[in-house]
Amino acid sequence: MTHPLNMPDLEARSPWSVHQGIHQVKISPPRLKVNSVIRVSGSKSLTNRALIIAAMAEGISRIEGILRSDDAYWCIESLRELGIDLAIEGDTAIVTGCGGKWPAPRGQLYVGAAGTVARFLPAALAAGQGEWTLTGSKRMSERPIEQLLMALTDQGAGLQYLNQEHAYPFVLQGNGLNGGNVQLAGNLSSQFVSGLLVAAPYANQPMTIHMQGVTVQREYVNMTIDMMRSFGVEAAEDLEQNIYHIPSGKYSACTIKLEPDISTCCYFWAMAALTEGYIRTEGIYADRTRQPDIEMLEVLERMGCTVVRGEDGAVEVHGTSQLRGGFELSMARWSDQTLTIAAMAPFADAPITMKDAAHIRHHECDRISAICTELRKLSIRVEEHADGLTVYPGHPEPALLDTYDDHRMAMALSLIGLKAEGITILDPGCISKTCPDYFSRLRELGAGIHFFA
């Protein structure tokens, strides 16, 4: 599958998108209290880590519980373009690995708007031999990747930029990785170091990655290390020195079952909180998950909800008649939920401030600026800060809201419609990046969902 360079973001939708041709969705509060048990598909972050590592491994891997979303689709299609035998059976992927030698040494690969694929795949290709053209959505050409590409160049990769330096699209010449010492800044994206970690075992010698400054969302790096361990490679972390040591070796195929996506669970937990309802999610062991968005449960308790963390892998959230505010949150570890908290905050009894999330200005959109703009359309008082925002209690007025082709903006803004009348959001199809059936699930849970072409 080939794609033109610099295609519009909306063309980054995959065939797995279920809202093709739908331009607006109007959301109304449920008539009855939500009371339901749900199971969410596998983690987006874990899905793409597992797929790429399985493709590099020796042998046949079975990955159960994959997330069938746009990001996973573009990852799968790219791996197939590289000659990987990859079959999808329901929510299970069966991957025949190449042992680090890509079967198709030339080709054009399209990563869509998938940050994990855009940051992991170049390093994996650089560890092999061949020449590939990598393209992505328009927004992907604007997102930072310079630190990773410079590190790959230092490691022996050849890069030819087709539009602008250190950005998508580009031609990558894989010559194998040198290994040894690598310097990498961690303040923009944890995906940079994760990309290098995934490829590092195939370097010519053991690799040591020296992180410069604070690594944002280090928990996602830990998820990468855990996944590498599942496939037989043990990376060592020196927290005091901020260093990662990766031995030379090869991944071995395995069978693995992925944990549900907690980032997606948060929207359903928020639904219970906002509607004084009850949601039980299954398959999540809150006391041992690596997914940082589990912190949402503590915040919901702080807002007055009752949370039960079951030993059987169930999480129960009971909403409250009045959400509490009047506190400040650091979103450094779990910044994907900044928008979720911002959407709930107007219904609290006091302001809520979110900070330490400056890096989300470089995600699918400038998320801090975007959510402030949309809340103001609702006549909600909000203060924008360099690294976050403060949202004040209010009564949202009817409005047509923009999603900026950002799945998290769409899902967060939809929560407002579960509590206030007259909320319509544009471009609901962007949710296919993370949870294609999100609006269908809201409807099943009782929300009024009306689509308009």
LINBEL-V253503 format. One record per backbone hydrogen bond with DSSP energy under -0.5 kcal/mol. CO is the residue of the C=O (numbers start at 1). NH is the residue of the N-H. If there is no record, write none. Layout:
co: (CO;CO)
nh: (NH;NH)
This chain:
co: (4;7;8;9;10;14;19;21;22;23;24;25;26;27;28;34;36;38;41;43;44;45;46;47;48;49;50;51;52;53;55;57;57;58;59;59;61;62;62;63;64;65;66;67;69;70;71;72;73;74;75;76;77;78;79;80;82;84;85;87;87;88;89;91;91;92;93;93;94;95;95;96;98;100;103;105;107;109;109;111;112;113;114;115;116;117;119;120;121;122;123;125;126;126;128;130;131;132;132;133;133;134;134;135;136;137;138;139;139;140;145;146;147;148;149;150;151;152;153;155;158;160;164;169;169;170;170;171;172;172;173;173;174;177;180;182;184;186;189;189;190;191;192;193;194;195;196;197;199;200;201;206;207;208;208;209;209;210;211;212;214;215;217;217;218;218;219;220;221;222;223;224;225;226;227;228;229;231;233;234;236;237;238;238;242;243;244;245;246;251;254;256;256;259;260;261;262;263;264;264;265;265;266;267;268;269;270;271;272;272;273;273;277;278;279;280;281;283;283;284;285;285;291;292;293;294;295;295;296;297;298;299;300;301;303;305;306;308;308;310;313;313;314;315;316;317;317;318;323;327;329;329;332;334;335;337;338;339;340;341;342;344;345;346;347;351;351;352;353;354;355;357;358;359;360;360;365;365;366;367;368;369;370;371;372;373;374;375;375;376;378;381;383;385;387;388;389;390;391;394;399;399;401;403;405;406;407;408;409;410;411;412;412;413;413;415;416;416;422;422;423;424;425;427;428;429;430;431;431;432;433;435;437;438;439;440;441;442;443;446;447;448;450;452;452)
nh: (7;138;11;12;13;17;22;23;429;427;452;425;450;423;448;278;280;282;261;47;48;49;50;51;52;53;54;55;56;57;98;59;99;253;61;97;95;64;256;93;258;42;68;69;73;74;75;76;77;78;79;80;81;82;84;83;104;86;96;89;94;90;92;65;66;89;63;95;87;61;97;85;101;102;105;131;133;111;135;114;137;115;118;119;120;121;123;124;125;126;127;128;175;176;176;174;107;134;172;109;135;169;170;111;7;141;141;142;143;143;149;150;151;152;153;154;155;157;156;178;173;171;167;162;163;134;172;160;132;174;158;175;130;204;208;210;212;216;192;193;194;195;196;197;198;199;200;201;202;203;249;180;246;182;210;211;244;184;213;186;216;218;220;221;221;222;223;224;225;226;227;228;229;230;231;233;232;252;235;247;245;239;242;243;211;238;209;236;207;58;62;64;258;43;262;265;266;267;267;268;268;269;270;271;272;273;274;275;276;277;276;320;319;36;317;38;315;260;285;286;288;289;294;295;296;297;298;299;300;301;302;303;305;304;324;307;318;310;316;313;283;284;310;281;308;279;319;306;349;353;331;355;217;337;338;341;342;343;344;345;346;347;348;394;323;326;327;391;329;389;331;360;361;362;363;367;363;367;370;371;372;373;374;375;376;377;378;378;380;379;397;392;390;388;357;385;354;383;352;396;401;424;426;406;407;410;411;412;413;414;415;415;416;416;417;418;419;420;399;424;27;401;25;430;431;432;433;434;435;70;71;438;441;442;443;444;445;447;446;31;449;28;26;23;24)
